[in-house]
Amino acid sequence: MIRPVSIHRALVTLTWFVLLALLSGFSPVRAQSVRFTGSPSTVGSGFGFPYGVAVDAKGDVFVADNGYKSVKEIVAVNGQVSSTSTVVTIKGGFSSPGGLAVDASGDVFIADGGGGVKEIVAVGGQASSSSSVIQVGSGFAYPYGVAVDASGDVFVADHDAKAVKEIVAVGGLVSSSSTVTYVGSGFQGPGAVVVDASGDVYVADTNSGVISEIVAVGGVVSSGSTVNTINSGFGRPEGIALDAAGDVFVADANIHSIQEIVAVSGQVSTASKVVQVGGGFTAPTGVALNALGNIFVADSFG
């Protein structure tokens, strides 16, 4: 079983590559599909083992640095980050931080391996070194990935339990005593999750190489929800993200690439085309998109 724990494996970078929608001749709403050009550029510096990545509405990039057991922020200026951007440590002392998610209030959720799931509570829309860190939910085996929906429900890829779980929010809030339920079934070792506006949950099942969709009914998923296989041809999918068009982006550590499952009319299926976007990665484990469609990649061994 591979765990994201070593700081000594290689130099590491967090990379991004840019969408050139106007030059490609495709409309902006669909330009995310196979319209990327150029080589990835490094953003931020000083990471030990960046495993997970998330982007907030301001363009700030949050990184789970497993090597330094911390969560860091690459601070955006006018919505942009670069290799010289300021990097601040928001909080340290985590067990094994992996996947990250940021909600609309600026709260940061962390899948912390043996430490369960934690939330850095934002104040005034900003998480900082003075923010409180709380445990949310309980009973996890070893969570790798995390996502949060618009209602505040938190979805967890509990890798060692071979399960996807939901921490149910009440009034938009979760806590250590929140109800935790199973959603979907049949996973072999999920490593990452993401949820769309309809409540459908997409799962990167790391151990099986399968990308699946847990189908919501009325915006709700449960243990009895239908689970559709979207694609089963991945090597070791560690990270997953969605864009506004419904395309699914997968960080595949074994294939050393970011793969895009291209949606048709907002839907992906077994018939969807899979294309590689960008290149030059060593072992990408996290992927996220900002509002402009730029892709950020945590290349743990890069």
Backbone torsions as a table, in degrees:
resi	resn	phi	psi	omega
1	MET	NA	128.0	-180.0
2	ILE	-91.4	128.2	174.6
3	ARG	-120.4	144.2	-178.4
4	PRO	-80.0	82.1	-172.5
5	VAL	-124.7	-20.5	-169.4
6	SER	-86.8	135.2	173.7
7	ILE	-97.9	-9.2	-169.9
8	HIS	-101.7	5.7	-172.4
9	ARG	-74.6	-41.6	-176.2
10	ALA	-170.7	169.1	168.5
11	LEU	-66.2	150.9	-174.9
12	VAL	-129.0	152.4	177.5
13	THR	-140.1	156.4	166.7
14	LEU	-109.9	125.7	-172.2
15	THR	-120.1	160.4	175.6
16	TRP	-143.0	158.2	171.2
17	PHE	-140.6	154.8	-161.5
18	VAL	-106.5	138.2	174.4
19	LEU	-82.6	127.6	176.0
20	LEU	-111.2	75.6	-172.2
21	ALA	-66.0	-45.3	-174.0
22	LEU	-68.2	-33.6	-178.8
23	LEU	-74.6	-24.9	-176.4
24	SER	-81.8	-17.8	178.0
25	GLY	85.7	11.5	178.4
26	PHE	-107.0	153.5	-178.6
27	SER	-67.2	146.2	-176.2
28	PRO	-56.4	-35.4	-175.8
29	VAL	-66.9	-26.1	-179.9
30	ARG	-112.2	5.9	-171.9
31	ALA	-71.5	-11.4	-179.8
32	GLN	-67.1	-20.5	-173.7
33	SER	-83.1	114.3	175.6
34	VAL	45.1	35.0	179.7
35	ARG	-117.1	29.0	-177.8
36	PHE	-97.0	148.2	-175.6
37	THR	-141.2	159.2	176.3
38	GLY	82.8	175.8	180.0
39	SER	-94.3	153.7	177.6
40	PRO	-61.9	147.7	176.5
41	SER	-114.5	141.4	179.3
42	THR	-74.8	136.8	173.8
43	VAL	-123.5	137.3	-177.0
44	GLY	69.5	179.2	-179.9
45	SER	-164.5	169.2	174.1
46	GLY	84.9	20.5	179.7
47	PHE	-86.2	151.5	176.0
48	GLY	-91.6	-54.9	-180.0
49	PHE	-153.5	81.8	-178.0
50	PRO	-71.0	118.4	-175.7
51	TYR	-107.0	-46.3	-179.1
52	GLY	-118.4	157.1	-178.9
53	VAL	-146.3	144.5	176.4
54	ALA	-147.2	156.0	-178.6
55	VAL	-128.8	135.7	178.7
56	ASP	-96.1	-178.6	-174.5
57	ALA	-66.9	-21.8	179.9
58	LYS	-85.9	-8.2	-177.5
59	GLY	94.8	-1.1	175.0
60	ASP	-66.9	139.7	-177.5
61	VAL	-109.3	126.0	-179.7
62	PHE	-105.0	137.4	-174.2
63	VAL	-128.1	129.3	170.3
64	ALA	-86.4	106.4	-178.3
65	ASP	-95.5	94.9	-175.4
66	ASN	-66.3	-29.8	179.7
67	GLY	-64.2	-41.8	-179.9
68	TYR	-99.1	8.6	176.6
69	LYS	53.2	43.6	-173.2
70	SER	-142.4	166.3	171.2
71	VAL	-113.9	128.6	-176.7
72	LYS	-121.2	159.2	178.9
73	GLU	-124.6	128.0	169.5
74	ILE	-91.9	112.8	-169.6
75	VAL	-81.4	122.7	179.2
76	ALA	-81.4	147.8	171.4
77	VAL	-119.5	119.0	-175.4
78	ASN	54.2	38.7	176.0
79	GLY	79.4	4.2	-175.1
80	GLN	-118.2	145.6	172.8
81	VAL	-126.4	159.6	-178.6
82	SER	-152.9	-175.1	179.8
83	SER	-66.2	-19.9	-179.3
84	THR	-102.3	6.2	-179.8
85	SER	-62.5	148.4	175.9
86	THR	-66.1	134.5	176.0
87	VAL	-117.6	123.5	179.8
88	VAL	-119.2	143.9	174.0
89	THR	-85.5	118.4	179.8
90	ILE	-79.0	-51.7	179.5
91	LYS	-149.2	147.4	174.8
92	GLY	-121.4	-171.7	175.6
93	GLY	83.0	16.0	178.0
94	PHE	-79.4	164.8	-178.7
95	SER	-80.2	-57.2	179.8
96	SER	-158.5	72.8	-173.7
97	PRO	-64.3	130.1	-178.5
98	GLY	-121.6	-102.9	-179.1
99	GLY	-71.1	150.6	-179.6
100	LEU	-128.7	155.5	169.7
101	ALA	-149.1	148.0	178.1
102	VAL	-124.1	132.0	178.6
103	ASP	-94.6	179.9	-175.1
104	ALA	-66.6	-19.3	179.0
105	SER	-89.5	-3.1	-179.2
106	GLY	91.0	1.4	175.6
107	ASP	-68.8	140.9	-178.5
108	VAL	-112.0	126.5	179.3
109	PHE	-106.5	138.2	-174.6
110	ILE	-128.3	128.8	168.2
111	ALA	-83.9	108.5	-168.2
112	ASP	-106.7	37.2	175.4
113	GLY	53.1	-124.9	-179.9
114	GLY	-65.3	-11.2	178.7
115	GLY	-90.9	3.6	178.7
116	GLY	81.8	-145.4	179.8
117	VAL	-118.0	134.0	-176.4
118	LYS	-129.1	158.1	178.5
119	GLU	-128.3	128.1	169.1
120	ILE	-91.3	114.6	-171.8
121	VAL	-83.8	119.0	-179.8
122	ALA	-74.4	150.1	173.2
123	VAL	-121.8	121.9	-177.5
124	GLY	63.1	32.8	177.7
125	GLY	81.6	7.6	-176.2
126	GLN	-134.3	125.7	170.8
127	ALA	-83.3	140.8	-176.9
128	SER	-150.4	180.0	-179.6
129	SER	-64.2	-19.0	178.9
130	SER	-93.5	-1.2	179.6
131	SER	-68.7	151.6	173.1
132	SER	-77.6	147.7	172.7
133	VAL	-115.9	122.6	-178.5
134	ILE	-122.1	153.1	173.2
135	GLN	-80.8	139.0	176.2
136	VAL	-126.4	133.5	-176.2
137	GLY	68.1	-179.0	180.0
138	SER	-162.3	168.7	175.4
139	GLY	83.7	18.4	179.5
140	PHE	-85.1	149.3	178.2
141	ALA	-86.5	-60.5	177.4
142	TYR	-161.6	85.1	-177.3
143	PRO	-71.8	133.1	176.4
144	TYR	-100.0	-38.1	-171.3
145	GLY	-131.9	159.7	-176.9
146	VAL	-151.0	148.4	175.4
147	ALA	-146.1	159.7	179.6
148	VAL	-136.1	139.9	179.5
149	ASP	-99.6	-179.7	-175.0
150	ALA	-67.4	-19.9	178.5
151	SER	-88.4	-4.7	-179.1
152	GLY	93.2	-0.7	175.6
153	ASP	-68.5	139.8	-177.1
154	VAL	-112.5	128.8	-180.0
155	PHE	-106.8	137.8	-170.8
156	VAL	-127.9	128.8	169.8
157	ALA	-87.6	98.6	-177.9
158	ASP	-91.1	88.7	-169.0
159	HIS	-54.6	-52.7	-173.8
160	ASP	-73.7	-19.4	174.6
161	ALA	-86.8	-4.7	-177.9
162	LYS	54.3	44.8	-173.0
163	ALA	-148.2	155.1	167.9
164	VAL	-108.5	132.4	-175.8
165	LYS	-127.3	156.2	178.1
166	GLU	-119.9	127.9	170.5
167	ILE	-92.5	113.1	-169.8
168	VAL	-82.9	122.4	179.3
169	ALA	-80.5	148.7	171.8
170	VAL	-123.3	119.5	-176.2
171	GLY	62.6	29.6	178.9
172	GLY	81.0	4.8	-175.4
173	LEU	-121.4	147.1	173.0
174	VAL	-122.7	158.3	-179.2
175	SER	-151.3	-176.9	179.9
176	SER	-66.3	-21.6	-178.8
177	SER	-99.3	6.2	179.9
178	SER	-62.9	148.4	175.6
179	THR	-65.7	136.1	177.0
180	VAL	-118.5	124.4	-178.5
181	THR	-123.3	156.3	174.2
182	TYR	-83.6	143.0	174.0
183	VAL	-128.8	133.0	-176.2
184	GLY	67.0	-175.6	-179.5
185	SER	-165.9	169.3	174.4
186	GLY	88.5	16.0	-178.7
187	PHE	-86.0	154.0	-178.0
188	GLN	-105.3	-15.5	-178.7
189	GLY	162.2	68.8	-175.5
190	PRO	-65.2	136.7	-178.5
191	GLY	-111.8	-18.2	-177.7
192	ALA	-157.2	151.4	178.1
193	VAL	-139.8	155.1	171.9
194	VAL	-149.2	149.4	-176.5
195	VAL	-123.7	140.4	-179.7
196	ASP	-97.7	-179.2	-174.9
197	ALA	-67.3	-20.5	179.0
198	SER	-88.6	-4.9	-179.4
199	GLY	94.0	-1.2	175.4
200	ASP	-68.6	139.4	-178.3
201	VAL	-112.4	125.6	178.4
202	TYR	-101.9	136.5	-171.4
203	VAL	-125.1	128.7	168.6
204	ALA	-94.1	104.8	-178.5
205	ASP	-87.7	93.0	-169.5
206	THR	-55.8	-44.9	-174.3
207	ASN	-70.5	-31.2	-177.2
208	SER	-97.7	-13.4	-177.2
209	GLY	74.9	20.7	-175.0
210	VAL	-108.5	139.5	168.7
211	ILE	-103.9	125.4	-176.1
212	SER	-125.4	160.4	174.8
213	GLU	-122.7	124.3	171.6
214	ILE	-91.0	114.8	-169.4
215	VAL	-85.2	123.5	178.1
216	ALA	-81.6	148.4	171.8
217	VAL	-121.3	117.8	-176.1
218	GLY	62.9	29.9	179.0
219	GLY	80.7	6.8	-174.3
220	VAL	-121.0	138.6	172.4
221	VAL	-118.5	156.1	-178.8
222	SER	-150.4	-177.2	178.7
223	SER	-65.2	-23.1	-179.6
224	GLY	-95.9	5.4	-178.6
225	SER	-63.9	148.9	174.2
226	THR	-65.0	135.3	176.2
227	VAL	-116.5	114.7	179.8
228	ASN	-100.4	132.7	172.2
229	THR	-78.2	124.8	178.6
230	ILE	-91.2	-45.9	179.1
231	ASN	-158.3	139.4	-176.6
232	SER	-118.7	18.0	-173.4
233	GLY	-103.1	19.8	-178.0
234	PHE	-90.0	160.0	-179.9
235	GLY	-85.5	-65.3	176.1
236	ARG	-145.5	81.5	-179.4
237	PRO	-70.6	117.5	-175.7
238	GLU	-108.4	-25.7	-178.5
239	GLY	-133.6	155.2	-178.6
240	ILE	-149.0	144.0	178.8
241	ALA	-150.2	162.2	178.7
242	LEU	-123.8	151.6	168.9
243	ASP	-110.5	-179.9	-174.7
244	ALA	-68.0	-20.0	-179.7
245	ALA	-88.8	-3.0	-179.5
246	GLY	92.1	2.3	175.2
247	ASP	-68.4	144.0	-179.1
248	VAL	-109.0	128.5	179.3
249	PHE	-109.6	133.6	-173.9
250	VAL	-125.6	128.0	172.1
251	ALA	-89.7	110.8	-176.7
252	ASP	-107.8	106.2	-175.2
253	ALA	-66.8	-34.6	-177.6
254	ASN	-77.6	-32.1	179.9
255	ILE	-90.9	-4.9	174.3
256	HIS	61.9	40.8	-173.3
257	SER	-155.9	166.8	167.9
258	ILE	-102.9	126.1	179.9
259	GLN	-111.8	140.6	179.2
260	GLU	-114.2	125.3	172.3
261	ILE	-94.2	114.0	-168.8
262	VAL	-85.7	123.5	-179.7
263	ALA	-79.2	151.6	171.3
264	VAL	-120.0	120.4	-176.4
265	SER	53.8	40.3	175.7
266	GLY	80.6	4.1	-176.6
267	GLN	-123.3	142.5	171.2
268	VAL	-111.8	153.4	-177.9
269	SER	-156.2	-176.9	177.7
270	THR	-63.6	-19.6	179.7
271	ALA	-88.4	-5.0	-176.4
272	SER	-67.3	142.4	175.4
273	LYS	-70.3	142.7	174.8
274	VAL	-117.3	124.3	-178.6
275	VAL	-128.8	153.2	176.1
276	GLN	-88.1	137.1	176.2
277	VAL	-121.7	136.6	-176.4
278	GLY	68.3	-171.4	179.7
279	GLY	-178.9	177.8	177.8
280	GLY	83.7	15.4	179.8
281	PHE	-88.2	157.3	178.6
282	THR	-100.7	-55.4	177.7
283	ALA	-153.2	76.3	-177.6
284	PRO	-69.3	132.4	-177.9
285	THR	-120.4	-18.8	179.7
286	GLY	-134.5	147.2	179.2
287	VAL	-146.8	141.8	178.3
288	ALA	-152.2	156.8	177.4
289	LEU	-121.7	146.1	173.1
290	ASN	-97.3	-176.6	-174.3
291	ALA	-66.1	-20.4	-179.7
292	LEU	-87.6	-6.2	-177.7
293	GLY	91.3	2.7	175.3
294	ASN	-69.7	143.0	-177.3
295	ILE	-105.4	131.1	176.3
296	PHE	-111.1	134.6	-172.8
297	VAL	-127.7	128.0	170.5
298	ALA	-89.5	107.4	-178.2
299	ASP	-101.2	91.5	-166.3
300	SER	-61.6	-29.6	-179.3
301	PHE	-113.0	15.0	-174.3
302	GLY	-73.7	NA	NA
